Each structure stands twice: as C-alpha cells, then as structure tokens.
Amino acid sequence: MMSRRLVPVLAVLLPTLASAASVYNTWAGTPASLTTLGTVTSASDAKASSSWTFGTSYAFAYARARSSAGLYEFQLVSVSPATAGGQLNGYWNVSRDGVLLCSQCQGSATGYTSAPGKPFTISVDNGNYKLTATITAFNDFF
C-alpha cells in the first residue's frame, strides 16, 4: 500500500530533480591584485566567495582585499538577467574602509567555474574597481 502512494510522488519529483541546474561554488584568496581607478596594487590579504545556480538569478558573491590603501569590499547586490555561462553579471557595491565608493554599479565576476590555482576576477564600474584573486577551491554540484 505504501509503495502505491510513493510512485505518484516519485513521478512528480524525479523530473524536477533531473532538471535541477548546476550550482557553482568558488573560493579564492591571496595572491591577489586590486585595481582602483586605474591604479593596480598587490593585496596583502584577500578572500572571495561566490555561489551561483546556473541559469537563474540566485547568486551570492562577496570579496574583500587589504592593500596599503585600505580594506576594499565587493558585494553582489543583484544578478542581471544577462548572466550567462562563464560570467556572472550584476550590480555591485564597492567600499573602502566602510565608505561606499560605488553603489549599485554594473559589474561581473569571471573565472568562477575554473579550477584551483586559476584567477577569479570581479570587475565593477567598467574596470574602475577590480579584484583578481587565486581560486583555492571549486565545487560544481549537480
């Protein structure tokens, strides 16, 4: 009796599970470089994390990097519908030492599907603010 009830439930769930989109999780860190308004510096410490469900607007990205000029933070605010494989497009907030430098600025993250040791880059406001860190871990689920 129990198996007769389970069959209709599985018939509904299996197609849903089979069509689940890939989820990319990337972590990156030092060595890293930081570009601010055309000036490139080395980051003495950097950490970045991103998670995105491919083909959806569900994403998280946050990075911070310390340089001689201060502590920079990059925060993904929303994902753009134009996001495609290999590039996570959206709107970002960039701050230095807690002061907002760029609010809701267009930008992208690239390299998030690469292997450890490869670059992960966040570029905001046409490259005025850019962080490139080295991927330390990558997971692709589903």
Backbone hydrogen bonds, N-H to C=O, Kabsch-Sander energy under -0.5 kcal/mol:
donor,donor_aa,acceptor,acceptor_aa,energy
5,R,1,M,-1.1
6,L,2,M,-1.5
7,V,3,S,-1.7
9,V,5,R,-1.0
10,L,6,L,-2.6
11,A,7,V,-2.3
12,V,8,P,-1.2
13,L,9,V,-2.4
14,L,10,L,-2.6
16,T,12,V,-0.8
17,L,13,L,-2.6
18,A,14,L,-2.6
19,S,15,P,-1.5
20,A,17,L,-1.2
23,V,141,F,-1.8
24,Y,52,W,-2.9
25,N,139,N,-2.7
26,T,50,S,-2.4
27,W,137,A,-2.6
28,A,48,A,-2.5
29,G,134,T,-2.6
30,T,46,A,-0.8
32,A,43,A,-0.5
33,S,132,T,-2.4
34,L,41,T,-3.0
35,T,130,K,-3.1
36,T,39,T,-2.4
37,L,128,N,-3.1
39,T,36,T,-1.9
40,V,38,G,-0.6
41,T,34,L,-2.9
43,A,32,A,-2.2
44,S,42,S,-0.5
44,S,66,R,-2.3
45,D,66,R,-1.1
47,K,64,R,-2.4
48,A,28,A,-2.3
49,S,62,Y,-2.6
50,S,26,T,-2.4
51,S,60,F,-2.7
52,W,24,Y,-2.2
53,T,58,Y,-2.3
54,F,22,S,-3.0
54,F,52,W,-0.8
56,T,53,T,-1.7
59,A,57,S,-0.8
60,F,51,S,-2.6
62,Y,49,S,-2.4
63,A,74,F,-2.3
64,R,47,K,-2.7
65,A,72,Y,-2.3
66,R,45,D,-3.1
67,S,65,A,-0.5
67,S,70,G,-2.6
70,G,67,S,-1.4
72,Y,65,A,-3.1
72,Y,70,G,-0.6
73,E,95,S,-2.4
74,F,63,A,-3.0
75,Q,93,N,-2.5
76,L,61,A,-2.5
77,V,91,Y,-3.5
78,S,91,Y,-1.4
80,S,89,N,-2.3
83,T,80,S,-1.8
84,A,87,Q,-1.5
87,Q,84,A,-2.1
88,L,109,A,-2.7
89,N,87,Q,-0.8
90,G,107,G,-2.3
91,Y,78,S,-2.5
92,W,105,C,-3.1
93,N,75,Q,-2.4
94,V,102,C,-2.4
95,S,73,E,-2.1
96,R,99,V,-2.4
97,D,71,L,-3.0
99,V,96,R,-2.1
100,L,98,G,-0.5
101,L,94,V,-3.1
102,C,94,V,-1.9
104,Q,102,C,-0.5
105,C,92,W,-2.6
107,G,90,G,-2.4
108,S,123,S,-2.4
109,A,88,L,-1.7
110,T,121,T,-2.7
111,G,86,G,-0.7
114,S,111,G,-2.0
117,G,135,I,-3.0
118,K,115,A,-1.9
120,F,133,A,-2.8
121,T,110,T,-2.5
122,I,131,L,-2.7
123,S,108,S,-2.7
124,V,129,Y,-3.2
125,D,106,Q,-3.0
128,N,124,V,-0.5
128,N,125,D,-1.7
129,Y,124,V,-2.1
130,K,35,T,-2.4
131,L,122,I,-2.5
132,T,33,S,-2.5
133,A,120,F,-2.6
133,A,131,L,-0.5
134,T,29,G,-2.3
134,T,31,P,-0.9
135,I,118,K,-3.2
136,T,27,W,-2.8
137,A,27,W,-1.8
139,N,25,N,-2.6
141,F,23,V,-2.7
141,F,139,N,-0.5
